[in-house]
Amino acid sequence: MSQDNEEYVRTHVGISSTSKIGKLIISVQETDYSTVSFVIGRTGFPNVICGNAKVGEAVLFETPDDGIVEVRFYHHPKRDEPVFRIARVAPA
């Protein structure tokens, strides 16, 4: 996959971060040493809630600009700093 089709977003508990791909808002609610609970949304669209996700788990989100986008819990370098991989999987 090329650099234009994927990005990595690092965020923190209690903080929302926005991705360039899909213009998704990722809000981390809580973490522990092996899981993360987060919400993915976008202005004007319903949220997708993912509770207690383990590393590697993913959710799909359909956007009008970028088509179907996968948000995968990629890794957890520190307990309160999860990293998500956002990738286009199907065009709009």
C-alpha positions as CSV (number, residue, x, y, z in Angstrom):
1,M,0.0,0.0,0.0
2,S,1.4,3.4,-0.9
3,Q,1.9,6.2,1.6
4,D,-1.2,8.0,0.3
5,N,-3.4,5.0,1.2
6,E,-2.4,4.7,4.8
7,E,-1.4,6.8,7.8
8,Y,-0.7,6.3,11.5
9,V,-2.4,8.3,14.2
10,R,-1.1,8.4,17.8
11,T,-3.4,9.7,20.4
12,H,-3.9,9.7,24.2
13,V,-6.7,8.7,26.6
14,G,-9.2,11.6,26.9
15,I,-8.0,13.2,23.6
16,S,-9.5,13.1,20.2
17,S,-7.3,13.1,17.1
18,T,-8.3,13.5,13.5
19,S,-7.0,11.5,10.6
20,K,-6.2,12.9,7.1
21,I,-7.6,9.8,5.4
22,G,-11.4,9.8,5.8
23,K,-11.3,12.9,8.2
24,L,-12.1,10.5,11.0
25,I,-12.2,11.6,14.6
26,I,-10.6,8.9,16.9
27,S,-11.4,9.3,20.6
28,V,-9.7,7.0,23.1
29,Q,-11.8,6.4,26.2
30,E,-9.6,4.1,28.2
31,T,-6.7,1.8,28.0
32,D,-4.9,-0.9,30.0
33,Y,-1.8,-2.9,29.2
34,S,-3.4,-5.1,26.6
35,T,-6.6,-3.4,25.3
36,V,-8.0,0.0,24.3
37,S,-11.6,1.3,24.1
38,F,-12.2,3.9,21.5
39,V,-14.8,5.7,19.4
40,I,-14.5,6.5,15.7
41,G,-16.7,9.2,14.2
42,R,-17.0,11.9,11.6
43,T,-19.1,15.0,11.5
44,G,-22.6,14.1,10.3
45,F,-22.1,10.3,10.6
46,P,-22.9,7.9,13.4
47,N,-20.1,6.8,15.7
48,V,-18.5,3.3,15.8
49,I,-17.7,2.2,19.3
50,C,-15.0,-0.4,19.9
51,G,-14.6,-1.6,23.5
52,N,-11.7,-3.5,24.8
53,A,-9.9,-3.9,21.5
54,K,-6.8,-6.0,21.4
55,V,-3.8,-5.2,19.2
56,G,-4.6,-6.0,15.6
57,E,-8.4,-5.5,15.9
58,A,-10.0,-3.3,13.3
59,V,-13.2,-1.6,12.4
60,L,-14.4,-0.4,9.1
61,F,-15.9,3.1,8.5
62,E,-17.5,4.3,5.3
63,T,-16.7,7.9,4.2
64,P,-18.0,9.9,1.3
65,D,-14.4,11.1,0.4
66,D,-12.2,8.0,0.8
67,G,-14.7,5.1,0.6
68,I,-14.3,2.4,3.1
69,V,-11.5,3.0,5.6
70,E,-10.1,0.5,8.1
71,V,-9.0,1.7,11.5
72,R,-6.8,-0.9,13.2
73,F,-5.4,-0.7,16.7
74,Y,-1.8,-1.0,15.6
75,H,0.4,-0.9,18.7
76,H,0.6,0.4,22.3
77,P,4.1,1.8,22.9
78,K,2.9,3.3,26.3
79,R,-0.2,2.4,28.2
80,D,-2.0,5.8,27.5
81,E,-0.7,6.3,23.9
82,P,-2.3,3.9,21.5
83,V,-1.4,4.1,17.8
84,F,-4.0,3.4,15.0
85,R,-3.3,2.6,11.4
86,I,-5.8,4.1,9.0
87,A,-6.0,2.7,5.5
88,R,-8.2,3.0,2.5
89,V,-9.6,-0.5,1.6
90,A,-12.3,0.4,-1.0
91,P,-12.7,3.6,-3.1
92,A,-15.6,6.0,-2.7
